[in-house]
Each structure stands twice: as structure tokens, then as C-alpha cells.
Amino acid sequence: MAQVQSQPIALYYWPTPNGWKISIMLEECGLPYEVKLVNIGKGDQFKPDFLAVSPNNKMPAIVDPEGPDGKPISVFESGAILQYLGRKTGQFYPADERARVEVEQWLFWQMGGLGPMAGQAHHFRIYAPEKVPYAIERYSNEVHRLYGVMNKRLADREYLAGDYSIADMACVGWAKLWERQGIQIEEFPHFKAWLERVLARPAVKRGFAVNAEERASVDIAKDKDVQAILFGQRARS
């Protein structure tokens, strides 16, 4: 039974693959939330009020005013947030231990593999100030391998852990950017079918739409000031 939430959850967010994980989960669960934009291109992630919630200066993060025992709680790291919201609502994160392990292994596969490797592929293919052929090949090949793993996994099931879960939500934001990673999606028919299924979900569409106009207004590939902040990992002086 989903928990009733009377006060909105504060979502510290920017529309990126990691941010989308949480906007999608909140939409899927039907939880009320208010977006607190963290413009990572302007250095909002270094502001003291955000660091009090997310000490690693990375979004997303949440503050739930109705946390355990009715007391507020803040959570950073997208995987931890997905698990927290899954436990809170009883949705998309099963209580049965075997089923939960199925979800967790694919969630951590994304956190430790797909996300970092796809992110590096994006960086060296699109954003790096100079082309580094070895890095482009290294990360593009690894993403290709990872999608092969997904394709094999999805050959006999609709979703990564059997039923639709936080594992699928964690992966879809990176997966929908396959073209930027140098992937030919037709090589992976089961992955392609999974991606189409997930992207067709109304809550997923709503999650991707959250502040989409802000994402469209920033051209990281051309804006050197934004690159200095994002890739230098320092606040604008």
C-alpha cells in the first residue's frame, strides 16, 4: 500500500540522466514534490544550502519532510534515493528478498557501470576540448558491451528484474541517449524493445518533461564557461 504524503518532497534537480531517475520515480509513485532547480552550468551545486543536503556537490538530492518517524530526512545519491522512495511507498522495489536482490544487482550495475561509462563516452565524444581517440574508443566500446549485457538479459523478460522497477528507471535516462554514445541500436533488438516500452510509460514521459526547457537552453558543447564549471568542478569565480 502506497504511503500518503501530505507535504511535497523537495527535489534538488537538473534535467540529466541522474536527475531524471528521481523525477520519474516520483511521478511513478504519485508523490507530491516541488522542484528546486540546481543549475549545474551556473555552479548552483557549490552553494552552501545545497551542500548541506548533498555534500558531494552532485544532484539529485531530496528532502522528505515526512521521513522515518515523521521527521524530515535528506538523501543524496540517485541510487540511494530510489531505494528510499521504493521502501517508503512499497512501489517498484519489492520487499521479498529474492526479488529485491534481482532489482539491486541491476541498480548497482547501472550505478557502477552504465552511468559512469556512458558519461565518459559523452564527455570524450562530445565535450572534450580535443579529440582523444583512445578514450573515445575505450568508453564507446565499454558502453557497447554493457548494452550487449542488457540485450541478453532482456531476451526472455520485459524488464531488467522481471517486473518494472527502480532498476529500469535508473537505466532509461542513459539508454535513451544511445546515439550520443556511438551505438547502433539495431544491434540490440531486445534492448531496443525494452527502451520503447519504458519510454511509452506516461509517468516516464512526465519525468523527462520536468524542466526540459532549461536543459534545452544550455549548450554544454559550446559554452566554455559552463564547461569550466562542470568539468573543472569548481564554482564560478
N, C-alpha and C positions, 0 to 999 in steps of 0.2 A: 504494500500500500504506500503510495507516494505521500510524503510529508507535506502538510500545508505550510506555506511560507507567507507570513503576513507582511514582512518588511523586505524590500528588494535587496538582493545581493549586489554589492559593488564590484563591478568587473573592470579591472585595470587592463586596458586592451589597446592594441593596434591591429588592423586587419592584415595579419600574416598567417602562415600555416600554423604557428603555435597559438596565436590568438584565436583563430577560427575553431580550434578544438573546443574551446570553452564556450564561445558563443553558440556553437552547435549543440553542445551538451545542455546548456541552459534552455535553449529552445526545445530540444527533445524532451526534457523533463517538465517543461511548462512552468519553470520557476521564474518569479519576477526578478528583474535585475535592472540596474542602471549602469550605463557605460561611463567610465572615467577614462577619457582618451589619454593615452601615453604616446605622444608624438615622438617616436624614436628618432626621427630625422632632425628634430629640433633639440634633442637632448633631455626630454622630459624624464627619461629613465634615471637620470642622475640627481633629480630633485630630492631633497631630504624627506618630504612627505611620502614619496613613492618608495624610497629606500627603507623607510620604516615598515613597509609592507613586504617588499621584495628586496632583501639585502644583496642579492646577486645582480642588481640593476637590470633585470630582464623581465619583460612582460610575457605572458599574462600573470595576473595575480587576482585574488578575490579577497573581499572581506565579507563574511557572512554574519550579519547582526544576530542571527538566531542559530548559533553554533551549538556544540555539545553543552548540555545542561542549560540551554537557553542563553548562553553567554557568547559574545562576539568572538570570532576566530578569523585570523588571516591565514591564507595559504598561498605559497608561491610554488613554481614549477608545474608545468601543464599536466604532467602525468599524475602528480600528487593531487592536483585539483580535480581531475577526472575521477580518481578513486574516491576522494572525499565526497563529491557530489553523488557518485554512484551509491556509496554507503548511506548517505543522508536520505536519498529518495527511494532506495531499493530498486532503481532502474538501471538497466544496461550494464550491470556489474553484479553477477549472481552471488548469492550467499553460499550456495553449495560449493564445497572446497574444490572438487574436481573441475567444475565448470569455471570457478574463479581462477584457478591456475591456468586454464586454457586462455582466458582473457588476459591475464597478467603477462604471460610469456610473450604474447604478441604486442601488448602495450610497451613492454620494455624493449622488445625488438625494434619498435619504432623509435623509442627514446634514445637508444644506444646505437642504432644503425641507420634506418631510413632517413630520419630527420637530419642528423649530422652529415651524412654522406650527400644527401640531396642539397643541403645548404652549401656545402663546399663546391658541389657541381655548379650551383647557381653562381657562386662567387667567382670561380675561375673562368666560367664560360661567359659571364655577362658583365661582372662588375670590376674584375681585377684591372688595374691601370695598364698592365702589359700582359700579353698572352704567354702563358706558361704551358707549353704542350704536354709536358709530363703530368702536371697537375690536372689539366683538363681530361686527359685520358684516364688517369688514375681514378678520379672521382666519378666520371661518367661511366666507366666500366663497373665500378662498385655499385652504382645505382642500378645499372642494367642487371647485375647479378641479383640484387635484392628484389627487383620486380620479377625476376625468374623464380625466386623463392615464393613470392606471393602467388604467382601464377600457378605453380604446382600445388600450393596449399588450397587454392580456390577451385581446383579441378573437380572436387566432389562435394563442395559446400558453397552456400551463397555468401557467407561472411567468414571472417578470419577465425573466429572462435565458435563457429556453428551458428548461433543466434547473433543478430546485430548487437553490437556492444561498443563500449568506450574504445576498444582496440581499433575498430573501423573508423570511429571519429578521429582518433589520433593520426591515422594514416591518410585520410582522404585529402586534407589540405595540401600535403606534399604531393600526393599522387596526381592530383588534377593539374599540376604544373609539369607533367612529364615532358612536354615539348622543350621546356627550358633546360631540361636535364639531358637532352640529346637522345631521347628514347623514341623508338618506333613502336607505338602501342600495338600495332597489328601483330607484332611478335608474341604478344601475351594476351591471347583471347579470353582467358578466364579472369585475368586482372582487369581487362577492358570491360567485361560484363559486370564485374563487381563494382567498378568505378561508376558505371552508368546507373546501377541500382542505388548506390549510396547517394549520388548526386540528384537522383529523382525524388528523394525524400523531402517533403515540404519543410521540415524543421532544418534540414541541412541547407536548403536554399535560403531560408531566413537567416541562418547563422552566417553564411557567406555574405549576405547583403548588409550586415551591420557595419555602418560607416564605410561602405565600399567606395564612396566618393572621395574620402580622404586618401585612401590608397592610390586611387587613380590620379590624384593631384600631385603626387611625388614621383619624380623620375630619378631613381637612385643611380641609374647608369650614367646620367649626365650631370647630376648636381654634385659638384666636388665638395661643397660644404657638408652635405648630408653624408657623403662617403667618409669624410674625415671624422664625423661623429660616430657613425655606425661601425666603421672598420678600425678606427683608432681607439674606440671605446673610451672616449673622454668627452666631457661636456664642452659646449662651445664657449670659448673664452670671450 
